[in-house]
Amino acid sequence: MSFQSEKLGGHMAAAVTGLDLNRLPDRTVRSALLDLLHDNLVLCIRGQTLAPPAFRDAMAQFGSPMLRKQLARTVECAEVNIISSEDRDELGDGRKIVNGANWHTDDSFMREPCSLTMLYGVVVPSRGGDTQFTNMYEAYADLPDDTKARIDPLKVVHKYSSSRKLTHVSTRPAEEMAAMPEATHPLVRTHPETGRKALYLNPNRMERIDGLERTESDRLLDRLIAHSTQARYQYRHVWRQGDIVIWDNRCTMHKANADYPEGERRLMHRVIVAGSVPV
Ligand code: SIN
């Protein structure tokens, strides 16, 4: 089993071709893919045709797939969620919802957020619908030393439905909301595998910086968000049908774009794998 790889963005993202994940990668390939992911933060595996159980099994090579109730799930496989141009806020007002339309990192409202997300382009529109990524290692590294010294010890409260959220989030049953109370995470986290420091922000889920007055907290969060989402830290993935894009939520943020032509369909299958408490 062998594959070819190429860089996609200047400072992050790579693509591999030559793999059919219906055959599970052996240890050497798996470890080479993980190295590529750690070096590039976003890894696209091109040209896949995978039924949901095969997608789940292939992604299980990178971690333990987790169940997520906040999104619809495929009938064939509960660990494979659906992100679709047809998504609606079913339990709320029923209106169309674009999951992930603002910068975010997946799952930060959980105490142990997922480490990786895998998104598989089952149906992609003729144009638009790109996913943008931003490199949170570089965003942190470029901060002035006095800012780093100030923010390194700070912690942030994250909530599923934060008062700072920029978009409508899908309505969840009361018992589910009770099972996902606030989580407090470091503002700067150390990646458990690379040892590198990254800003850990989630504009849609962060409520406040622990110990700061609201105004000061909002000002600092807004400043860090504006800094880390500058074009120079970004990579924009233009989807091809059959792409699986794997990203590392511990050192990136991402955002969906619902800018494809009216009436065109965009259907993604998604798997997330378990992470650990951010430190
Ligand atoms: C997500 O935020 O997980 C979805 C991204 C996308 O649909 O492009």
Residues whose N, C-alpha, C, O or C-beta is under 5 A from the ligand:
A	BS01	SIN	I83 N99 G100 G129 D130 T131 K255 A256 N257
